[in-house]
Structures are given as structure tokens and as C-alpha cells.
Amino acid sequence: MRKFIRTTVCFSVISAAFLAGGTFMKAVSADADYDSLRRFSQVLDIVEQYYVEDVKQPKLIDGALKGMLQGLDPHSTMMDKDEFKQMQETNVGKFSGIGVEITTANGLVTVVSPIEDTPAYKAGIKAGDQILSIDGKFTDQMTLSEAATLMRGKKGTELTLLVLHKNSAKPVTIKLKRDDIPYITVKAKELEEGYHWIRLTRFSENTSDDLRKELNKATKKGNIKGIILDMRNNPGGLVDQAIKISDMFLGDGLVMSMRGRDGNDQVEYTAQNQKDDIKAPLVVLVNAGSASASEIVAGALSDRKRALIVGEKTFGKGSVQNVIPLPDGTGLKLTVALYYTPSGKSIQAEGITPDFEVLWENSRDNKDEDALSVREKDLTRHLETGNNAKEKKAIQDKEAKELLRLDNQLRVALQLVKSLPTIQKIK
């Protein structure tokens, strides 16, 4: 697989050397560039001299850089030292906060997805909700980095959000306590003999390794009859992890491509045949909270006719950001490309449309239960109580039945994955 790495920024200065023939347009362009820089310098000087408060030049420059990047798209940003450190911690999967992935929509901070078993998730914050203020500070003029920084903090500290739930007319105040955000991104359960549910909560550094471990465990139990890959409310993460995970279910062939500013500047990522490729029938579960890397995986498996996509239309984030560390410890996150599924489709603002649309339904007899929540018993290496194998199997079977009872989308996915061998033969 080829890797798309562009972490070097080249700064060029326009030369004043003009050659004979064909130089007039270059001269005009250079003059226009210098006019813009001159105007910036004049405004900077005026603000420094006459603004009502004494503002130091570094603060003004930092604000100008952030404003420049914020004006490009919702995902490009300038990060100060603390923000850059927090971003790195997120990719590793260890930080404290409330547990939401955010973007901007119509100038408002909007939830892409809550992270499972976090304060935000437990408080009922969902994909599409708008965060209007954080501790009394309105977010309409904030960058995403600023909003994220305000929501993070020491474990146990309190935070108040003003939230407008999706399809609601009146905002509500939600009080939360920050907590450690869980870094376990893969959990699994055998729903019926040979049929495995594998949930990915986000794409961090170790997600593909953890998924491989779960797949190996499933293989050791016996023949895998079918897999449900659940990426609902998965906000994405590292692109290389999406490529590796797609590769586990594909033979050789295209997984995705990226195209930068120049349409000819295309990088393709391909899968490789591996001995441990999983060839069992596959269903992928998605919803409006499935974004970015989740959509790469769903798009690849769908276009390659490897899986049925079930659930609801995905979020539609099809842009790629490179993180560029700067010498002073700050960082730049810049949108450098759009990614495309194997069929050449861009997901940007479009999303992945499922093969079978199944809307989520709350369980009528237990509305407070959420089938997607993570509990202690779901965690890898959780403490056992000493039950013997037979008792443990009975408990696992009961848990699987309860999971299916509470989750209508999962029930449909299980029915479909059991039918896939027959469907594929008909095709």
C-alpha cells in the first residue's frame, strides 16, 4: 500500500526578476500579492496603535492565522501548543473531557458523534446536536480547536453546555463532569454460534491491532459464519487505520484514492492478499454519526461488493487533513485532499447510503437502556468472577439475547448476514 504523506510546507518568496516576453501577468500577480501583504501590515499597525486595549503582536498574528484557516473549511485550523498536544492525545486515545467529536455546520459547533460510555454519551447528546455555549461562552465565533479545548479538562471538573438537540426548537442546559475518555476502540460478542458482532468506536493508533486480536479469537472458537461490523456513532480518526481494517476483509484491489488540488495528483491505496483475510459474510452497520474513517471502510466494502451496508445514511466527511508540526511546538491541521471510494465517488457532504435503510427504534419497555453502551463486562481484560466455562457461556448467551432485544438495527443485520450466502449464490 502506498502512503500519502505530506508534512512539509514550502514557503516561497516571489522574485522581482522579470525576463523578456510573457512576464506581464507574473508582474501583476506579484504586485497583487504585495498589495495584500501591505494591507495586512497596515491593519496590524493600526490595531497595535489604536485598539482600546494593549494587544501584543504575537497574539494578533496568532488570531490572523486562525482566522485565515478557519475561513477555508471547518477542519483546517491553527493549533497552539496545548491544542496540538491535545490533538496528539486524542489520536493515541488517552485524554480527559466529555467525549464528543465536533464539526461546524452553518457556523455552529455541531456534534458529529458522542464517544461511547462518556459523560456526553450518558447525558443523551447525539449526532446532529448543536452546542450553543460552553460554560456561558457562546460558540458561534469559536474555532473547533477552541471549543474542544474548553470542553476538555481535569477529570471530575464540571462543565455546563447549552445544547440544541436535533429536531428540537428549544435549547436545553446540560451539566456534565469531565472524565477519562476510554481508549478501548474495539469490542466483540458472539451473538449466535459462528455469528460475531464487532464494534469499532473510533480509529486510534491500535484499533487495527485490537480488531485483528478479536478476529483471531473468533477464528479459534470455530468456523466464522458471519460478521457484523458495527461503526454506528464512530466519528473516524486515523486514515491509515481505516485502510488496514478494510484490507482485513478484502483481497487485492483498490480501497480508496485521494486527490489533492491538482486533479492529476492522485494517490491510491490498495489491499493485499493475506492468509488471514476474513472471507465470511459481512454486514456493516452505520448511521448519521458514522464519519470520516468509518465512511472510508464502509465505502470500500460496499463498492467492492464485499458487504451489505445497513442502517442510516452516514455523516459525509470526505476530506483529508494533514497535521504539520511547527518548530515552536504549535501545529497546523490543513485539508490537503478529498478521498474517493473505489468506484470514484466522493463522500464529501454526501455520505454513504445504506443498501438497507433501517431507522433506530427505542425499546418501548426499557427506554433508558442503550444497546450501544459499553459496560465493564464488555472491556478486554476485565476482571472475571470465577464462573466455570458452562456458566460463563450461559451468561454470554443471555447478554447477546438482551443486546439483540434492545437493538432493532442489530437484529436486522443478523438476519441479513445469515442470509448473505444465499443472496450471493443468487447473484
C-alpha positions in Angstrom: 0.0 0.0 0.0 1.2 3.5 -0.8 1.2 6.0 1.9 0.1 9.6 1.4 2.4 11.8 3.5 2.7 15.5 3.0 4.1 17.0 6.2 6.5 19.5 4.6 5.4 23.0 3.9 7.4 25.0 1.4 7.4 28.8 1.7 8.3 30.7 -1.4 9.1 34.3 -2.0 8.2 35.9 -5.3 11.3 37.2 -7.0 11.4 40.6 -8.6 13.4 39.3 -11.6 11.4 39.8 -14.8 12.5 38.2 -18.1 11.7 39.4 -21.6 8.4 38.0 -23.0 5.4 36.7 -21.1 6.2 38.4 -17.8 3.5 41.0 -17.6 0.9 38.6 -15.9 3.6 37.5 -13.4 4.4 41.1 -12.5 0.7 41.8 -12.0 0.3 38.7 -9.8 3.4 39.7 -7.7 2.1 43.2 -7.3 -1.3 41.9 -6.1 0.4 39.7 -3.5 2.5 42.5 -2.2 -0.6 44.8 -2.0 -2.3 42.2 0.2 0.7 41.9 2.4 0.9 45.6 2.6 -2.7 45.9 3.6 -2.3 43.3 6.3 0.7 45.2 7.7 -1.2 48.4 7.7 -4.1 46.9 9.6 -1.8 45.2 12.1 -0.1 48.6 12.7 -3.4 50.4 13.2 -4.7 47.8 15.7 -1.5 47.9 17.7 -1.6 51.7 17.9 -5.3 52.5 18.4 -7.2 49.4 19.7 -8.9 50.1 23.1 -6.6 47.6 24.9 -2.9 47.0 24.6 -2.6 43.8 22.5 0.8 42.2 21.8 1.7 41.5 18.2 2.1 37.7 18.6 -1.5 37.4 19.8 -2.7 39.4 16.8 -0.6 37.2 14.4 -2.0 34.0 16.0 -5.5 35.3 15.6 -4.9 36.2 12.0 -3.5 32.7 11.2 -6.5 31.0 12.9 -8.9 33.3 11.1 -7.3 32.5 7.7 -7.5 28.8 8.2 -11.0 28.9 9.7 -12.2 30.7 6.6 -11.0 27.8 4.4 -13.2 25.0 5.7 -14.4 23.6 9.1 -11.5 21.2 9.6 -8.4 23.3 8.8 -7.0 25.1 11.8 -4.0 26.5 13.6 -3.3 24.9 17.0 -1.4 26.4 19.9 0.9 24.2 22.0 -1.9 23.0 24.3 -4.3 22.3 21.4 -1.6 20.4 19.4 -0.8 18.3 22.5 -4.5 17.5 23.0 -4.9 16.5 19.3 -2.0 14.1 19.7 -3.5 12.6 22.8 -6.8 12.1 21.0 -5.1 10.0 18.3 -3.4 7.9 20.9 -6.8 7.7 22.7 -5.9 9.0 26.2 -7.4 12.3 27.4 -10.0 13.7 29.7 -13.1 15.6 28.7 -16.8 14.9 27.9 -16.3 12.7 24.8 -17.7 14.3 21.7 -16.4 14.6 18.1 -17.4 18.0 16.7 -17.5 20.0 13.5 -19.1 23.2 12.3 -22.4 23.4 10.4 -23.9 26.8 9.4 -21.4 28.5 11.7 -22.4 26.5 14.8 -20.4 23.8 16.7 -22.2 20.6 15.8 -21.8 17.1 17.2 -20.6 14.5 14.7 -20.9 11.8 17.3 -20.6 11.2 21.0 -17.9 8.6 22.1 -19.5 5.7 23.8 -19.5 5.4 27.6 -18.5 9.1 28.1 -20.3 11.9 30.0 -21.7 13.3 26.8 -23.0 9.9 25.7 -24.6 9.2 29.0 -26.2 12.7 29.1 -28.0 12.0 25.8 -26.0 14.2 23.5 -26.4 12.8 20.0 -25.1 13.3 16.4 -26.5 16.5 14.9 -27.0 18.3 18.2 -25.7 21.9 18.3 -23.5 23.2 21.2 -24.5 26.8 21.5 -22.4 27.7 24.6 -19.7 26.2 26.8 -19.7 27.5 30.4 -21.6 30.6 29.3 -19.3 31.3 26.3 -21.1 31.3 23.0 -19.5 29.1 20.3 -20.7 30.9 17.2 -17.3 32.7 16.9 -15.1 29.9 18.1 -12.8 27.6 16.1 -13.3 23.9 16.6 -9.9 23.8 18.4 -11.1 26.5 20.9 -14.4 24.7 21.5 -12.6 21.3 22.0 -10.1 22.9 24.4 -12.9 24.4 26.5 -14.6 21.0 26.8 -11.5 19.2 27.9 -10.0 19.4 31.4 -9.2 17.6 34.5 -11.2 14.6 35.5 -14.0 15.4 37.9 -14.3 19.1 36.9 -17.7 20.4 36.0 -18.9 21.8 32.7 -22.2 23.4 31.5 -23.4 23.2 27.9 -26.3 24.9 26.2 -27.4 22.3 23.6 -30.0 22.4 20.9 -31.0 18.8 20.2 -31.5 17.9 16.6 -35.2 18.4 15.5 -35.8 20.5 18.7 -36.9 24.1 18.8 -35.7 24.9 22.3 -32.2 24.5 23.7 -31.5 22.8 27.0 -28.9 23.2 29.7 -26.8 20.1 30.3 -24.4 19.9 33.3 -21.5 17.4 33.0 -18.5 16.2 34.8 -15.3 15.6 32.8 -13.9 12.1 32.9 -11.2 10.0 31.3 -12.3 9.1 27.8 -12.0 5.3 27.2 -9.3 4.3 24.8 -10.7 0.9 24.1 -12.0 1.1 20.5 -12.9 -2.5 19.7 -15.4 -4.8 21.5 -16.9 -8.0 20.3 -19.6 -10.5 21.2 -20.8 -13.8 19.7 -24.5 -13.3 19.0 -25.2 -16.9 17.9 -22.8 -19.7 17.2 -20.5 -18.6 14.5 -22.0 -15.1 14.1 -19.9 -12.3 15.6 -20.7 -8.7 16.4 -17.7 -6.4 16.3 -18.0 -2.8 17.3 -15.5 -0.1 16.4 -15.9 3.1 18.4 -13.2 5.2 16.7 -9.9 4.7 14.7 -7.0 5.2 17.0 -3.4 4.0 16.8 -4.1 0.5 18.0 -7.5 -0.1 16.5 -6.5 -2.4 13.7 -4.3 -4.5 16.0 -7.1 -4.8 18.5 -9.5 -5.8 15.7 -7.1 -8.5 14.5 -7.0 -9.9 18.0 -10.7 -10.2 18.2 -10.9 -11.8 14.8 -8.3 -14.3 15.8 -10.3 -15.1 18.9 -13.4 -15.7 16.8 -11.5 -17.9 14.4 -10.2 -20.1 17.3 -13.8 -20.6 18.5 -14.7 -22.3 15.2 -15.9 -21.5 11.7 -16.9 -17.9 11.4 -20.3 -18.0 9.7 -20.8 -14.2 9.6 -19.6 -10.9 11.0 -21.5 -7.7 11.8 -19.0 -4.8 11.7 -20.7 -2.0 13.7 -19.5 1.5 13.1 -22.5 3.4 14.3 -21.6 6.7 16.0 -17.9 6.2 15.1 -16.6 9.7 14.3 -13.5 8.4 12.5 -9.8 9.0 13.3 -6.6 7.9 11.6 -6.9 7.2 7.9 -4.2 4.5 7.9 -6.2 2.5 10.4 -9.2 2.6 8.0 -7.0 1.3 5.2 -5.7 -1.6 7.4 -9.1 -2.6 8.6 -10.6 -2.6 5.1 -7.7 -4.7 4.0 -8.6 -7.4 6.5 -11.9 -8.1 4.6 -10.7 -7.6 1.0 -8.4 -9.4 -1.3 -6.2 -7.3 -3.6 -7.6 -4.2 -5.3 -8.4 -0.6 -4.6 -9.5 0.5 -1.2 -9.7 4.3 -1.7 -8.0 7.1 -3.5 -7.0 10.7 -2.6 -7.0 13.7 -4.9 -5.3 16.9 -4.0 -5.5 20.4 -5.5 -4.3 19.1 -8.9 -6.8 16.6 -10.3 -3.9 14.6 -11.5 -2.3 14.4 -8.1 -4.0 11.2 -7.1 -2.7 8.6 -4.6 -4.3 5.2 -4.5 -4.4 2.8 -1.6 -4.8 -0.9 -2.4 -5.4 -4.0 -0.4 -3.1 -7.1 -0.4 -4.0 -10.7 -0.3 -3.2 -12.1 3.1 -3.5 -15.6 4.6 -5.6 -14.3 7.4 -8.1 -12.3 5.3 -11.6 -12.7 6.6 -13.9 -14.2 3.9 -17.0 -14.8 5.9 -20.3 -13.0 5.0 -20.2 -9.4 6.2 -22.7 -6.7 7.2 -21.7 -3.2 8.1 -23.8 -1.1 10.4 -23.7 2.7 10.1 -25.7 5.8 11.0 -25.5 9.6 10.9 -22.8 9.5 13.5 -20.5 7.4 11.2 -17.9 9.8 9.7 -14.6 10.1 8.0 -12.6 6.8 8.5 -15.8 4.9 9.1 -17.0 6.1 5.7 -13.8 5.0 4.1 -14.3 1.5 5.4 -18.0 1.4 4.6 -17.4 2.8 1.1 -14.6 0.4 0.2 -16.5 -2.7 1.4 -19.7 -1.5 -0.4 -18.1 -0.6 -3.7 -16.1 -3.8 -3.8 -19.4 -5.8 -3.2 -17.8 -7.3 -0.1 -20.5 -6.3 2.4 -24.1 -5.1 2.8 -24.4 -1.7 4.4 -27.3 -1.5 6.9 -28.7 1.4 9.0 -28.9 5.1 8.2 -27.0 7.5 5.8 -23.6 8.5 7.1 -22.3 11.9 8.1 -20.5 12.8 4.8 -17.0 13.9 5.8 -14.8 13.1 2.8 -11.8 15.5 3.3 -8.3 14.6 4.4 -6.3 16.7 6.9 -2.6 16.5 7.4 -1.2 17.5 10.7 2.0 19.6 10.4 4.1 20.2 13.5 5.8 23.6 13.6 9.2 24.3 15.2 7.8 26.3 18.1 5.6 23.4 19.3 2.4 24.6 17.7 0.7 22.7 14.8 -1.2 23.2 11.6 -4.1 21.0 10.5 -4.7 21.5 6.8 -7.2 20.0 4.4 -5.0 18.7 1.6 -7.2 16.3 -0.3 -10.6 14.7 -0.8 -10.9 10.9 -0.7 -12.9 8.7 -3.1 -14.4 5.3 -2.8 -13.2 2.5 -5.3 -15.9 3.5 -7.7 -14.7 7.1 -7.8 -17.4 8.5 -5.6 -16.7 11.4 -3.3 -18.3 11.2 0.1 -17.9 14.9 0.9 -21.2 16.3 2.0 -22.9 13.2 0.5 -22.2 10.3 2.9 -22.7 6.6 2.3 -26.3 5.5 1.6 -27.1 2.0 3.1 -28.2 -0.9 1.0 -31.0 -1.5 3.6 -32.2 1.6 5.4 -33.2 0.7 9.0 -34.1 3.6 11.3 -33.2 3.3 15.0 -36.1 2.4 17.3 -36.0 2.8 21.1 -37.1 -0.2 23.1 -40.6 0.6 24.4 -40.2 -1.4 27.6 -36.8 0.0 28.5 -36.2 3.4 27.0 -33.3 4.2 29.3 -31.3 1.2 28.1 -28.9 1.8 25.2 -27.7 -1.3 23.4 -24.6 0.5 22.2 -23.3 1.4 25.6 -20.0 0.0 26.9 -20.0 -1.7 30.3 -17.3 -3.3 32.4 -18.1 -6.8 31.2 -17.5 -5.6 27.6 -14.0 -4.5 28.2 -11.0 -6.5 27.2 -9.2 -8.0 30.3 -12.0 -7.1 32.7 -11.9 -9.0 36.0 -13.7 -12.3 36.0 -15.7 -13.6 39.0 -14.5 -17.2 38.7 -17.5 -18.7 36.9 -16.9 -22.0 35.2 -17.0 -22.3 31.4 -20.6 -23.6 31.3 -21.9 -20.7 33.5 -19.9 -18.2 31.6 -21.3 -19.4 28.2 -24.8 -19.1 29.7 -24.2 -15.6 30.8 -22.7 -14.6 27.4 -25.8 -16.1 25.6 -28.1 -14.2 27.8 -26.2 -10.9 27.2 -26.3 -11.5 23.4 -30.1 -12.0 23.5 -30.5 -8.9 25.6 -28.3 -6.9 23.2 -30.5 -8.1 20.2 -33.7 -7.4 22.0 -32.7 -3.8 22.6 -31.3 -3.1 19.1 -33.6 -3.3 16.2 -30.8 -2.4 13.7 -28.6 -5.2 15.0 -31.5 -7.7 14.7 -31.9 -6.9 11.1 -28.2 -7.0 10.5 -28.0 -10.5 12.0 -30.9 -11.7 9.8 -29.2 -10.4 6.7 -25.8 -11.8 7.5 -27.3 -15.2 7.9 -29.0 -14.8 4.5 -25.9 -13.5 2.7 -24.5 -16.9 1.5 -27.9 -17.5 -0.2 -28.1 -13.9 -1.6 -24.6 -14.2 -3.0 -25.4 -17.5 -4.7 -28.5 -16.0 -6.4 -26.3 -13.1 -7.7 
